[in-house]
């Protein structure tokens, strides 16, 4: 947000855009954390086949009990 420059018309939306940016960073952090956990488990078990990418991490979220909340949070 430090690099963004808002015109007079866009300045009124600066707070909203900052919140959207914070949610975006949180969603990315969630996906990277899930992928990192799978990577650590794969290294611990010496099984490279269980390393996942973004689509597999989203698929894993889809199979969790709170899938609607988790996928909705990431989609935001």
N, CA, C and O atoms as a Tripos MOL2 file, in Angstrom:
@<TRIPOS>MOLECULE
protein
  304   303    76     0     0
PROTEIN
NO_CHARGES

@<TRIPOS>ATOM
      1 N           0.8280   -1.1970    0.0000 N.3       1 UNK1
      2 CA          0.0000    0.0000    0.0000 C.3       1 UNK1
      3 C           0.8700    1.2580    0.0000 C.2       1 UNK1
      4 O           0.4050    2.3270   -0.3940 O.2       1 UNK1
      5 N           2.1140    1.1450    0.4330 N.am      2 UNK2
      6 CA          2.9810    2.3130    0.4460 C.3       2 UNK2
      7 C           3.2780    2.8020   -0.9620 C.2       2 UNK2
      8 O           3.5420    3.9870   -1.1680 O.2       2 UNK2
      9 N           3.2360    1.9000   -1.9260 N.am      3 UNK3
     10 CA          3.5660    2.2610   -3.3110 C.3       3 UNK3
     11 C           2.3560    2.7390   -4.1030 C.2       3 UNK3
     12 O           2.5110    3.2240   -5.2240 O.2       3 UNK3
     13 N           1.1720    2.6140   -3.5520 N.am      4 UNK4
     14 CA         -0.0300    3.0020   -4.2890 C.3       4 UNK4
     15 C          -0.2910    4.4930   -4.1290 C.2       4 UNK4
     16 O          -0.1370    5.0590   -3.0470 O.2       4 UNK4
     17 N          -0.6840    5.1040   -5.2180 N.am      5 UNK5
     18 CA         -1.0180    6.5160   -5.2050 C.3       5 UNK5
     19 C          -2.4830    6.6300   -5.5970 C.2       5 UNK5
     20 O          -2.9020    6.1120   -6.6320 O.2       5 UNK5
     21 N          -3.2540    7.3110   -4.7620 N.am      6 UNK6
     22 CA         -4.6780    7.4600   -5.0150 C.3       6 UNK6
     23 C          -4.9710    8.8760   -5.4960 C.2       6 UNK6
     24 O          -4.4280    9.8500   -4.9760 O.2       6 UNK6
     25 N          -5.8250    8.9680   -6.4850 N.am      7 UNK7
     26 CA         -6.2830   10.2870   -6.9140 C.3       7 UNK7
     27 C          -7.2950   10.7920   -5.8940 C.2       7 UNK7
     28 O          -7.6550   10.0790   -4.9570 O.2       7 UNK7
     29 N          -7.7380   11.9940   -6.0770 N.am      8 UNK8
     30 CA         -8.7250   12.5500   -5.1420 C.3       8 UNK8
     31 C          -9.9950   11.7120   -5.1030 C.2       8 UNK8
     32 O         -10.5940   11.5380   -4.0420 O.2       8 UNK8
     33 N         -10.4120   11.1880   -6.2670 N.am      9 UNK9
     34 CA        -11.6240   10.3720   -6.3180 C.3       9 UNK9
     35 C         -11.4040    9.0190   -5.6500 C.2       9 UNK9
     36 O         -12.3340    8.4810   -5.0500 O.2       9 UNK9
     37 N         -10.2060    8.4560   -5.7350 N.am     10 UNK10
     38 CA         -9.9220    7.1500   -5.1670 C.3      10 UNK10
     39 C          -9.5320    7.1810   -3.7090 C.2      10 UNK10
     40 O          -9.5030    6.1380   -3.0570 O.2      10 UNK10
     41 N          -9.2290    8.3640   -3.1770 N.am     11 UNK11
     42 CA         -8.7870    8.4780   -1.7880 C.3      11 UNK11
     43 C          -9.8640    8.0460   -0.8080 C.2      11 UNK11
     44 O          -9.5500    7.5720    0.2840 O.2      11 UNK11
     45 N         -11.1100    8.1980   -1.1750 N.am     12 UNK12
     46 CA        -12.1910    7.8040   -0.2710 C.3      12 UNK12
     47 C         -12.2860    6.2950   -0.1090 C.2      12 UNK12
     48 O         -12.8860    5.8160    0.8540 O.2      12 UNK12
     49 N         -11.7090    5.5450   -1.0280 N.am     13 UNK13
     50 CA        -11.7460    4.0890   -0.9650 C.3      13 UNK13
     51 C         -10.4540    3.4840   -0.4260 C.2      13 UNK13
     52 O         -10.3010    2.2630   -0.4390 O.2      13 UNK13
     53 N          -9.5430    4.2920    0.0380 N.am     14 UNK14
     54 CA         -8.2450    3.8080    0.4750 C.3      14 UNK14
     55 C          -8.3650    2.8130    1.6210 C.2      14 UNK14
     56 O          -7.6900    1.7840    1.6050 O.2      14 UNK14
     57 N          -9.2040    3.0880    2.6120 N.am     15 UNK15
     58 CA         -9.3830    2.1720    3.7430 C.3      15 UNK15
     59 C          -9.9320    0.8260    3.3030 C.2      15 UNK15
     60 O          -9.4840   -0.2190    3.7740 O.2      15 UNK15
     61 N         -10.9050    0.8520    2.3960 N.am     16 UNK16
     62 CA        -11.4850   -0.3870    1.8860 C.3      16 UNK16
     63 C         -10.4480   -1.1950    1.1160 C.2      16 UNK16
     64 O         -10.3670   -2.4140    1.2670 O.2      16 UNK16
     65 N          -9.6620   -0.5200    0.2980 N.am     17 UNK17
     66 CA         -8.6310   -1.2140   -0.4640 C.3      17 UNK17
     67 C          -7.5590   -1.7960    0.4460 C.2      17 UNK17
     68 O          -7.0150   -2.8630    0.1600 O.2      17 UNK17
     69 N          -7.2540   -1.1150    1.5250 N.am     18 UNK18
     70 CA         -6.2830   -1.6600    2.4780 C.3      18 UNK18
     71 C          -6.8180   -2.9300    3.1260 C.2      18 UNK18
     72 O          -6.0670   -3.8890    3.3030 O.2      18 UNK18
     73 N          -8.0890   -2.9590    3.4810 N.am     19 UNK19
     74 CA         -8.6920   -4.1530    4.0790 C.3      19 UNK19
     75 C          -8.6970   -5.3140    3.0910 C.2      19 UNK19
     76 O          -8.4090   -6.4510    3.4640 O.2      19 UNK19
     77 N          -9.0230   -5.0290    1.8360 N.am     20 UNK20
     78 CA         -9.0130   -6.0770    0.8130 C.3      20 UNK20
     79 C          -7.6040   -6.6390    0.6620 C.2      20 UNK20
     80 O          -7.4290   -7.8490    0.5170 O.2      20 UNK20
     81 N          -6.6070   -5.7740    0.6940 N.am     21 UNK21
     82 CA         -5.2260   -6.2230    0.6140 C.3      21 UNK21
     83 C          -4.8360   -7.0960    1.7900 C.2      21 UNK21
     84 O          -4.1140   -8.0780    1.6160 O.2      21 UNK21
     85 N          -5.3030   -6.7570    2.9920 N.am     22 UNK22
     86 CA         -5.0080   -7.5600    4.1750 C.3      22 UNK22
     87 C          -5.6350   -8.9440    4.0780 C.2      22 UNK22
     88 O          -5.0100   -9.9380    4.4470 O.2      22 UNK22
     89 N          -6.8630   -9.0120    3.5850 N.am     23 UNK23
     90 CA         -7.5350  -10.3010    3.4170 C.3      23 UNK23
     91 C          -6.8060  -11.1330    2.3640 C.2      23 UNK23
     92 O          -6.6610  -12.3450    2.5230 O.2      23 UNK23
     93 N          -6.3510  -10.4920    1.2990 N.am     24 UNK24
     94 CA         -5.6130  -11.1940    0.2560 C.3      24 UNK24
     95 C          -4.3340  -11.8070    0.8080 C.2      24 UNK24
     96 O          -4.0160  -12.9610    0.5230 O.2      24 UNK24
     97 N          -3.6150  -11.0410    1.5860 N.am     25 UNK25
     98 CA         -2.3680  -11.5470    2.1620 C.3      25 UNK25
     99 C          -2.6630  -12.7070    3.1140 C.2      25 UNK25
    100 O          -1.9120  -13.6830    3.1420 O.2      25 UNK25
    101 N          -3.7330  -12.6190    3.8880 N.am     26 UNK26
    102 CA         -4.0920  -13.7000    4.8080 C.3      26 UNK26
    103 C          -4.4510  -14.9720    4.0460 C.2      26 UNK26
    104 O          -4.0720  -16.0660    4.4640 O.2      26 UNK26
    105 N          -5.1790  -14.8470    2.9310 N.am     27 UNK27
    106 CA         -5.5510  -16.0210    2.1340 C.3      27 UNK27
    107 C          -4.3150  -16.6690    1.5180 C.2      27 UNK27
    108 O          -4.1940  -17.8940    1.5020 O.2      27 UNK27
    109 N          -3.4030  -15.8490    1.0130 N.am     28 UNK28
    110 CA         -2.1680  -16.4050    0.4570 C.3      28 UNK28
    111 C          -1.3470  -17.0950    1.5380 C.2      28 UNK28
    112 O          -0.7550  -18.1500    1.3110 O.2      28 UNK28
    113 N          -1.3220  -16.4860    2.7100 N.am     29 UNK29
    114 CA         -0.5760  -17.0790    3.8240 C.3      29 UNK29
    115 C          -1.1670  -18.4260    4.2080 C.2      29 UNK29
    116 O          -0.4270  -19.3620    4.5090 O.2      29 UNK29
    117 N          -2.5030  -18.5360    4.2000 N.am     30 UNK30
    118 CA         -3.1590  -19.7990    4.5160 C.3      30 UNK30
    119 C          -2.7680  -20.8830    3.5170 C.2      30 UNK30
    120 O          -2.4030  -21.9890    3.9160 O.2      30 UNK30
    121 N          -2.8410  -20.5760    2.2220 N.am     31 UNK31
    122 CA         -2.4840  -21.5680    1.2030 C.3      31 UNK31
    123 C          -1.0120  -21.9550    1.2810 C.2      31 UNK31
    124 O          -0.6730  -23.1320    1.1560 O.2      31 UNK31
    125 N          -0.1400  -20.9790    1.4840 N.am     32 UNK32
    126 CA          1.2820  -21.2980    1.5790 C.3      32 UNK32
    127 C           1.5860  -22.1140    2.8350 C.2      32 UNK32
    128 O           2.4770  -22.9630    2.8200 O.2      32 UNK32
    129 N           0.8610  -21.8650    3.9070 N.am     33 UNK33
    130 CA          1.0450  -22.6560    5.1230 C.3      33 UNK33
    131 C           0.6390  -24.0990    4.8930 C.2      33 UNK33
    132 O           1.3510  -25.0160    5.3040 O.2      33 UNK33
    133 N          -0.5000  -24.3130    4.2400 N.am     34 UNK34
    134 CA         -0.9510  -25.6770    3.9480 C.3      34 UNK34
    135 C           0.0690  -26.3870    3.0600 C.2      34 UNK34
    136 O           0.4190  -27.5400    3.3090 O.2      34 UNK34
    137 N           0.5400  -25.6990    2.0330 N.am     35 UNK35
    138 CA          1.5230  -26.3010    1.1440 C.3      35 UNK35
    139 C           2.8280  -26.5830    1.8860 C.2      35 UNK35
    140 O           3.4770  -27.5980    1.6340 O.2      35 UNK35
    141 N           3.2120  -25.6980    2.7920 N.am     36 UNK36
    142 CA          4.4200  -25.9120    3.5770 C.3      36 UNK36
    143 C           4.3100  -27.0850    4.5160 C.2      36 UNK36
    144 O           5.2750  -27.8270    4.7000 O.2      36 UNK36
    145 N           3.1370  -27.2690    5.1190 N.am     37 UNK37
    146 CA          2.9340  -28.4120    6.0070 C.3      37 UNK37
    147 C           3.0340  -29.7090    5.2180 C.2      37 UNK37
    148 O           3.6740  -30.6610    5.6640 O.2      37 UNK37
    149 N           2.4020  -29.7520    4.0460 N.am     38 UNK38
    150 CA          2.5240  -30.9480    3.2140 C.3      38 UNK38
    151 C           3.9770  -31.1960    2.8160 C.2      38 UNK38
    152 O           4.4150  -32.3450    2.7630 O.2      38 UNK38
    153 N           4.7210  -30.1360    2.5380 N.am     39 UNK39
    154 CA          6.1290  -30.2880    2.1880 C.3      39 UNK39
    155 C           6.9320  -30.8450    3.3640 C.2      39 UNK39
    156 O           7.7690  -31.7270    3.1760 O.2      39 UNK39
    157 N           6.6870  -30.3440    4.5620 N.am     40 UNK40
    158 CA          7.3910  -30.8550    5.7370 C.3      40 UNK40
    159 C           7.0460  -32.3080    6.0290 C.2      40 UNK40
    160 O           7.9200  -33.1000    6.3840 O.2      40 UNK40
    161 N           5.7710  -32.6580    5.8780 N.am     41 UNK41
    162 CA          5.3610  -34.0500    6.0890 C.3      41 UNK41
    163 C           6.0170  -34.9470    5.0400 C.2      41 UNK41
    164 O           6.4610  -36.0500    5.3590 O.2      41 UNK41
    165 N           6.0780  -34.4840    3.8020 N.am     42 UNK42
    166 CA          6.7190  -35.2740    2.7470 C.3      42 UNK42
    167 C           8.2020  -35.4770    3.0450 C.2      42 UNK42
    168 O           8.7360  -36.5650    2.8330 O.2      42 UNK42
    169 N           8.8580  -34.4440    3.5280 N.am     43 UNK43
    170 CA         10.2740  -34.5700    3.8740 C.3      43 UNK43
    171 C          10.4640  -35.5000    5.0630 C.2      43 UNK43
    172 O          11.3980  -36.3020    5.0840 O.2      43 UNK43
    173 N           9.5890  -35.3960    6.0460 N.am     44 UNK44
    174 CA          9.6940  -36.2350    7.2400 C.3      44 UNK44
    175 C           9.5070  -37.7080    6.8960 C.2      44 UNK44
    176 O          10.2260  -38.5700    7.4010 O.2      44 UNK44
    177 N           8.5280  -37.9870    6.0270 N.am     45 UNK45
    178 CA          8.2260  -39.3730    5.6450 C.3      45 UNK45
    179 C           9.0550  -39.8570    4.4610 C.2      45 UNK45
    180 O           8.9650  -41.0250    4.0830 O.2      45 UNK45
    181 N           9.8570  -38.9820    3.8730 N.am     46 UNK46
    182 CA         10.6510  -39.3010    2.6960 C.3      46 UNK46
    183 C           9.7650  -39.7780    1.5410 C.2      46 UNK46
    184 O          10.0600  -40.7670    0.8710 O.2      46 UNK46
    185 N           8.6580  -39.0320    1.3300 N.am     47 UNK47
    186 CA          7.7110  -39.3440    0.2600 C.3      47 UNK47
    187 C           7.4570  -38.0750   -0.5470 C.2      47 UNK47
    188 O           6.5730  -37.2890   -0.2060 O.2      47 UNK47
    189 N           8.2120  -37.8770   -1.5930 N.am     48 UNK48
    190 CA          8.0540  -36.6940   -2.4190 C.3      48 UNK48
    191 C           6.7380  -36.6400   -3.1630 C.2      48 UNK48
    192 O           6.3570  -35.5830   -3.6660 O.2      48 UNK48
    193 N           6.0380  -37.7530   -3.2450 N.am     49 UNK49
    194 CA          4.7900  -37.7930   -4.0080 C.3      49 UNK49
    195 C           3.6520  -37.0730   -3.3110 C.2      49 UNK49
    196 O           2.6330  -36.7990   -3.9450 O.2      49 UNK49
    197 N           3.7870  -36.7560   -2.0240 N.am     50 UNK50
    198 CA          2.6720  -36.0920   -1.3430 C.3      50 UNK50
    199 C           2.8490  -34.5760   -1.2700 C.2      50 UNK50
    200 O           2.0740  -33.8960   -0.5980 O.2      50 UNK50
    201 N           3.8590  -34.0420   -1.9530 N.am     51 UNK51
    202 CA          4.0110  -32.5850   -2.0340 C.3      51 UNK51
    203 C           2.8960  -32.0450   -2.9150 C.2      51 UNK51
    204 O           2.6310  -32.5940   -3.9840 O.2      51 UNK51
    205 N           2.2370  -30.9700   -2.4770 N.am     52 UNK52
    206 CA          1.0740  -30.4540   -3.1970 C.3      52 UNK52
    207 C           1.3460  -29.0500   -3.7220 C.2      52 UNK52
    208 O           2.2270  -28.3340   -3.2470 O.2      52 UNK52
    209 N           0.5540  -28.6950   -4.7170 N.am     53 UNK53
    210 CA          0.5630  -27.3400   -5.2570 C.3      53 UNK53
    211 C          -0.6960  -26.6160   -4.8110 C.2      53 UNK53
    212 O          -1.4040  -27.0720   -3.9130 O.2      53 UNK53
    213 N          -0.9640  -25.5000   -5.4390 N.am     54 UNK54
    214 CA         -2.1120  -24.6830   -5.0660 C.3      54 UNK54
    215 C          -3.4260  -25.4200   -5.2820 C.2      54 UNK54
    216 O          -4.2940  -25.3920   -4.4090 O.2      54 UNK54
    217 N          -3.5910  -26.0760   -6.4210 N.am     55 UNK55
    218 CA         -4.8560  -26.7540   -6.7030 C.3      55 UNK55
    219 C          -5.0990  -27.9090   -5.7330 C.2      55 UNK55
    220 O          -6.2320  -28.1370   -5.3090 O.2      55 UNK55
    221 N          -4.0460  -28.6330   -5.3840 N.am     56 UNK56
    222 CA         -4.2080  -29.7240   -4.4250 C.3      56 UNK56
    223 C          -4.5220  -29.1940   -3.0310 C.2      56 UNK56
    224 O          -5.3010  -29.8020   -2.2980 O.2      56 UNK56
    225 N          -3.9160  -28.0510   -2.6580 N.am     57 UNK57
    226 CA         -4.2100  -27.4440   -1.3560 C.3      57 UNK57
    227 C          -5.6650  -26.9980   -1.2900 C.2      57 UNK57
    228 O          -6.3180  -27.1580   -0.2590 O.2      57 UNK57
    229 N          -6.1770  -26.4360   -2.3910 N.am     58 UNK58
    230 CA         -7.5920  -26.0590   -2.4230 C.3      58 UNK58
    231 C          -8.4920  -27.2920   -2.3790 C.2      58 UNK58
    232 O          -9.5470  -27.2700   -1.7450 O.2      58 UNK58
    233 N          -8.0790  -28.3560   -3.0450 N.am     59 UNK59
    234 CA         -8.8310  -29.6090   -2.9830 C.3      59 UNK59
    235 C          -8.8470  -30.1830   -1.5800 C.2      59 UNK59
    236 O          -9.8590  -30.7300   -1.1410 O.2      59 UNK59
    237 N          -7.7270  -30.0620   -0.8710 N.am     60 UNK60
    238 CA         -7.6710  -30.5220    0.5200 C.3      60 UNK60
    239 C          -8.6200  -29.6990    1.3830 C.2      60 UNK60
    240 O          -9.3070  -30.2480    2.2440 O.2      60 UNK60
    241 N          -8.6630  -28.3910    1.1600 N.am     61 UNK61
    242 CA         -9.5980  -27.5430    1.9100 C.3      61 UNK61
    243 C         -11.0480  -27.9450    1.6330 C.2      61 UNK61
    244 O         -11.8980  -27.9040    2.5230 O.2      61 UNK61
    245 N         -11.3140  -28.3350    0.3790 N.am     62 UNK62
    246 CA        -12.6720  -28.7130   -0.0080 C.3      62 UNK62
    247 C         -13.1510  -29.9610    0.7360 C.2      62 UNK62
    248 O         -14.3560  -30.1570    0.8910 O.2      62 UNK62
    249 N         -12.2350  -30.7990    1.1940 N.am     63 UNK63
    250 CA        -12.6130  -32.0340    1.8760 C.3      63 UNK63
    251 C         -12.6360  -31.9040    3.3960 C.2      63 UNK63
    252 O         -12.8170  -32.9010    4.0960 O.2      63 UNK63
    253 N         -12.4590  -30.7060    3.9080 N.am     64 UNK64
    254 CA        -12.4740  -30.4870    5.3530 C.3      64 UNK64
    255 C         -13.8960  -30.2140    5.8350 C.2      64 UNK64
    256 O         -14.7370  -29.7920    5.0420 O.2      64 UNK64
    257 N         -14.1860  -30.4470    7.1320 N.am     65 UNK65
    258 CA        -15.5460  -30.2360    7.6440 C.3      65 UNK65
    259 C         -16.0620  -28.8010    7.4590 C.2      65 UNK65
    260 O         -17.2510  -28.6120    7.2020 O.2      65 UNK65
    261 N         -15.2090  -27.8070    7.5810 N.am     66 UNK66
    262 CA        -15.6270  -26.4160    7.4360 C.3      66 UNK66
    263 C         -15.2950  -25.9020    6.0380 C.2      66 UNK66
    264 O         -14.8300  -24.7730    5.8800 O.2      66 UNK66
    265 N         -15.5350  -26.7350    5.0260 N.am     67 UNK67
    266 CA        -15.0860  -26.4190    3.6740 C.3      67 UNK67
    267 C         -15.6690  -25.1220    3.1320 C.2      67 UNK67
    268 O         -14.9660  -24.3700    2.4570 O.2      67 UNK67
    269 N         -16.9320  -24.8460    3.4110 N.am     68 UNK68
    270 CA        -17.5370  -23.6340    2.8690 C.3      68 UNK68
    271 C         -16.8870  -22.3770    3.4490 C.2      68 UNK68
    272 O         -16.6470  -21.4080    2.7290 O.2      68 UNK68
    273 N         -16.6080  -22.3980    4.7400 N.am     69 UNK69
    274 CA        -15.9700  -21.2600    5.3760 C.3      69 UNK69
    275 C         -14.5390  -21.0890    4.8920 C.2      69 UNK69
    276 O         -14.1200  -19.9770    4.5720 O.2      69 UNK69
    277 N         -13.7860  -22.1830    4.8370 N.am     70 UNK70
    278 CA        -12.3860  -22.1080    4.4400 C.3      70 UNK70
    279 C         -12.2260  -21.6730    2.9860 C.2      70 UNK70
    280 O         -11.4170  -20.7940    2.6860 O.2      70 UNK70
    281 N         -12.9860  -22.2780    2.0890 N.am     71 UNK71
    282 CA        -12.8950  -21.9010    0.6820 C.3      71 UNK71
    283 C         -13.4100  -20.4820    0.4610 C.2      71 UNK71
    284 O         -12.8860  -19.7560   -0.3840 O.2      71 UNK71
    285 N         -14.4220  -20.0900    1.2080 N.am     72 UNK72
    286 CA        -14.9280  -18.7170    1.1100 C.3      72 UNK72
    287 C         -13.8980  -17.7130    1.5800 C.2      72 UNK72
    288 O         -13.7560  -16.6490    0.9780 O.2      72 UNK72
    289 N         -13.1770  -18.0280    2.6440 N.am     73 UNK73
    290 CA        -12.1480  -17.1280    3.1420 C.3      73 UNK73
    291 C         -11.0200  -16.9840    2.1330 C.2      73 UNK73
    292 O         -10.5050  -15.8850    1.9270 O.2      73 UNK73
    293 N         -10.6340  -18.0860    1.5050 N.am     74 UNK74
    294 CA         -9.5730  -18.0230    0.5090 C.3      74 UNK74
    295 C         -10.0630  -17.3110   -0.7460 C.2      74 UNK74
    296 O          -9.3010  -16.5780   -1.3750 O.2      74 UNK74
    297 N         -11.3160  -17.5160   -1.1150 N.am     75 UNK75
    298 CA        -11.8650  -16.8740   -2.3110 C.3      75 UNK75
    299 C         -11.9610  -15.3580   -2.1480 C.2      75 UNK75
    300 O         -11.8040  -14.6160   -3.1180 O.2      75 UNK75
    301 N         -12.2180  -14.9050   -0.9360 N.am     76 UNK76
    302 CA        -12.2590  -13.4700   -0.7070 C.3      76 UNK76
    303 C         -10.9260  -12.8450   -1.0510 C.2      76 UNK76
    304 O         -10.7620  -11.6320   -0.9230 O.2      76 UNK76
@<TRIPOS>BOND
     1     1     2 1
     2     2     3 1
     3     3     4 2
     4     3     5 am
     5     5     6 1
     6     6     7 1
     7     7     8 2
     8     7     9 am
     9     9    10 1
    10    10    11 1
    11    11    12 2
    12    11    13 am
    13    13    14 1
    14    14    15 1
    15    15    16 2
    16    15    17 am
    17    17    18 1
    18    18    19 1
    19    19    20 2
    20    19    21 am
    21    21    22 1
    22    22    23 1
    23    23    24 2
    24    23    25 am
    25    25    26 1
    26    26    27 1
    27    27    28 2
    28    27    29 am
    29    29    30 1
    30    30    31 1
    31    31    32 2
    32    31    33 am
    33    33    34 1
    34    34    35 1
    35    35    36 2
    36    35    37 am
    37    37    38 1
    38    38    39 1
    39    39    40 2
    40    39    41 am
    41    41    42 1
    42    42    43 1
    43    43    44 2
    44    43    45 am
    45    45    46 1
    46    46    47 1
    47    47    48 2
    48    47    49 am
    49    49    50 1
    50    50    51 1
    51    51    52 2
    52    51    53 am
    53    53    54 1
    54    54    55 1
    55    55    56 2
    56    55    57 am
    57    57    58 1
    58    58    59 1
    59    59    60 2
    60    59    61 am
    61    61    62 1
    62    62    63 1
    63    63    64 2
    64    63    65 am
    65    65    66 1
    66    66    67 1
    67    67    68 2
    68    67    69 am
    69    69    70 1
    70    70    71 1
    71    71    72 2
    72    71    73 am
    73    73    74 1
    74    74    75 1
    75    75    76 2
    76    75    77 am
    77    77    78 1
    78    78    79 1
    79    79    80 2
    80    79    81 am
    81    81    82 1
    82    82    83 1
    83    83    84 2
    84    83    85 am
    85    85    86 1
    86    86    87 1
    87    87    88 2
    88    87    89 am
    89    89    90 1
    90    90    91 1
    91    91    92 2
    92    91    93 am
    93    93    94 1
    94    94    95 1
    95    95    96 2
    96    95    97 am
    97    97    98 1
    98    98    99 1
    99    99   100 2
   100    99   101 am
   101   101   102 1
   102   102   103 1
   103   103   104 2
   104   103   105 am
   105   105   106 1
   106   106   107 1
   107   107   108 2
   108   107   109 am
   109   109   110 1
   110   110   111 1
   111   111   112 2
   112   111   113 am
   113   113   114 1
   114   114   115 1
   115   115   116 2
   116   115   117 am
   117   117   118 1
   118   118   119 1
   119   119   120 2
   120   119   121 am
   121   121   122 1
   122   122   123 1
   123   123   124 2
   124   123   125 am
   125   125   126 1
   126   126   127 1
   127   127   128 2
   128   127   129 am
   129   129   130 1
   130   130   131 1
   131   131   132 2
   132   131   133 am
   133   133   134 1
   134   134   135 1
   135   135   136 2
   136   135   137 am
   137   137   138 1
   138   138   139 1
   139   139   140 2
   140   139   141 am
   141   141   142 1
   142   142   143 1
   143   143   144 2
   144   143   145 am
   145   145   146 1
   146   146   147 1
   147   147   148 2
   148   147   149 am
   149   149   150 1
   150   150   151 1
   151   151   152 2
   152   151   153 am
   153   153   154 1
   154   154   155 1
   155   155   156 2
   156   155   157 am
   157   157   158 1
   158   158   159 1
   159   159   160 2
   160   159   161 am
   161   161   162 1
   162   162   163 1
   163   163   164 2
   164   163   165 am
   165   165   166 1
   166   166   167 1
   167   167   168 2
   168   167   169 am
   169   169   170 1
   170   170   171 1
   171   171   172 2
   172   171   173 am
   173   173   174 1
   174   174   175 1
   175   175   176 2
   176   175   177 am
   177   177   178 1
   178   178   179 1
   179   179   180 2
   180   179   181 am
   181   181   182 1
   182   182   183 1
   183   183   184 2
   184   183   185 am
   185   185   186 1
   186   186   187 1
   187   187   188 2
   188   187   189 am
   189   189   190 1
   190   190   191 1
   191   191   192 2
   192   191   193 am
   193   193   194 1
   194   194   195 1
   195   195   196 2
   196   195   197 am
   197   197   198 1
   198   198   199 1
   199   199   200 2
   200   199   201 am
   201   201   202 1
   202   202   203 1
   203   203   204 2
   204   203   205 am
   205   205   206 1
   206   206   207 1
   207   207   208 2
   208   207   209 am
   209   209   210 1
   210   210   211 1
   211   211   212 2
   212   211   213 am
   213   213   214 1
   214   214   215 1
   215   215   216 2
   216   215   217 am
   217   217   218 1
   218   218   219 1
   219   219   220 2
   220   219   221 am
   221   221   222 1
   222   222   223 1
   223   223   224 2
   224   223   225 am
   225   225   226 1
   226   226   227 1
   227   227   228 2
   228   227   229 am
   229   229   230 1
   230   230   231 1
   231   231   232 2
   232   231   233 am
   233   233   234 1
   234   234   235 1
   235   235   236 2
   236   235   237 am
   237   237   238 1
   238   238   239 1
   239   239   240 2
   240   239   241 am
   241   241   242 1
   242   242   243 1
   243   243   244 2
   244   243   245 am
   245   245   246 1
   246   246   247 1
   247   247   248 2
   248   247   249 am
   249   249   250 1
   250   250   251 1
   251   251   252 2
   252   251   253 am
   253   253   254 1
   254   254   255 1
   255   255   256 2
   256   255   257 am
   257   257   258 1
   258   258   259 1
   259   259   260 2
   260   259   261 am
   261   261   262 1
   262   262   263 1
   263   263   264 2
   264   263   265 am
   265   265   266 1
   266   266   267 1
   267   267   268 2
   268   267   269 am
   269   269   270 1
   270   270   271 1
   271   271   272 2
   272   271   273 am
   273   273   274 1
   274   274   275 1
   275   275   276 2
   276   275   277 am
   277   277   278 1
   278   278   279 1
   279   279   280 2
   280   279   281 am
   281   281   282 1
   282   282   283 1
   283   283   284 2
   284   283   285 am
   285   285   286 1
   286   286   287 1
   287   287   288 2
   288   287   289 am
   289   289   290 1
   290   290   291 1
   291   291   292 2
   292   291   293 am
   293   293   294 1
   294   294   295 1
   295   295   296 2
   296   295   297 am
   297   297   298 1
   298   298   299 1
   299   299   300 2
   300   299   301 am
   301   301   302 1
   302   302   303 1
   303   303   304 2
@<TRIPOS>SUBSTRUCTURE
     1 UNK1         2 RESIDUE 1 A UNK
     2 UNK2         6 RESIDUE 1 A UNK
     3 UNK3        10 RESIDUE 1 A UNK
     4 UNK4        14 RESIDUE 1 A UNK
     5 UNK5        18 RESIDUE 1 A UNK
     6 UNK6        22 RESIDUE 1 A UNK
     7 UNK7        26 RESIDUE 1 A UNK
     8 UNK8        30 RESIDUE 1 A UNK
     9 UNK9        34 RESIDUE 1 A UNK
    10 UNK10       38 RESIDUE 1 A UNK
    11 UNK11       42 RESIDUE 1 A UNK
    12 UNK12       46 RESIDUE 1 A UNK
    13 UNK13       50 RESIDUE 1 A UNK
    14 UNK14       54 RESIDUE 1 A UNK
    15 UNK15       58 RESIDUE 1 A UNK
    16 UNK16       62 RESIDUE 1 A UNK
    17 UNK17       66 RESIDUE 1 A UNK
    18 UNK18       70 RESIDUE 1 A UNK
    19 UNK19       74 RESIDUE 1 A UNK
    20 UNK20       78 RESIDUE 1 A UNK
    21 UNK21       82 RESIDUE 1 A UNK
    22 UNK22       86 RESIDUE 1 A UNK
    23 UNK23       90 RESIDUE 1 A UNK
    24 UNK24       94 RESIDUE 1 A UNK
    25 UNK25       98 RESIDUE 1 A UNK
    26 UNK26      102 RESIDUE 1 A UNK
    27 UNK27      106 RESIDUE 1 A UNK
    28 UNK28      110 RESIDUE 1 A UNK
    29 UNK29      114 RESIDUE 1 A UNK
    30 UNK30      118 RESIDUE 1 A UNK
    31 UNK31      122 RESIDUE 1 A UNK
    32 UNK32      126 RESIDUE 1 A UNK
    33 UNK33      130 RESIDUE 1 A UNK
    34 UNK34      134 RESIDUE 1 A UNK
    35 UNK35      138 RESIDUE 1 A UNK
    36 UNK36      142 RESIDUE 1 A UNK
    37 UNK37      146 RESIDUE 1 A UNK
    38 UNK38      150 RESIDUE 1 A UNK
    39 UNK39      154 RESIDUE 1 A UNK
    40 UNK40      158 RESIDUE 1 A UNK
    41 UNK41      162 RESIDUE 1 A UNK
    42 UNK42      166 RESIDUE 1 A UNK
    43 UNK43      170 RESIDUE 1 A UNK
    44 UNK44      174 RESIDUE 1 A UNK
    45 UNK45      178 RESIDUE 1 A UNK
    46 UNK46      182 RESIDUE 1 A UNK
    47 UNK47      186 RESIDUE 1 A UNK
    48 UNK48      190 RESIDUE 1 A UNK
    49 UNK49      194 RESIDUE 1 A UNK
    50 UNK50      198 RESIDUE 1 A UNK
    51 UNK51      202 RESIDUE 1 A UNK
    52 UNK52      206 RESIDUE 1 A UNK
    53 UNK53      210 RESIDUE 1 A UNK
    54 UNK54      214 RESIDUE 1 A UNK
    55 UNK55      218 RESIDUE 1 A UNK
    56 UNK56      222 RESIDUE 1 A UNK
    57 UNK57      226 RESIDUE 1 A UNK
    58 UNK58      230 RESIDUE 1 A UNK
    59 UNK59      234 RESIDUE 1 A UNK
    60 UNK60      238 RESIDUE 1 A UNK
    61 UNK61      242 RESIDUE 1 A UNK
    62 UNK62      246 RESIDUE 1 A UNK
    63 UNK63      250 RESIDUE 1 A UNK
    64 UNK64      254 RESIDUE 1 A UNK
    65 UNK65      258 RESIDUE 1 A UNK
    66 UNK66      262 RESIDUE 1 A UNK
    67 UNK67      266 RESIDUE 1 A UNK
    68 UNK68      270 RESIDUE 1 A UNK
    69 UNK69      274 RESIDUE 1 A UNK
    70 UNK70      278 RESIDUE 1 A UNK
    71 UNK71      282 RESIDUE 1 A UNK
    72 UNK72      286 RESIDUE 1 A UNK
    73 UNK73      290 RESIDUE 1 A UNK
    74 UNK74      294 RESIDUE 1 A UNK
    75 UNK75      298 RESIDUE 1 A UNK
    76 UNK76      302 RESIDUE 1 A UNK
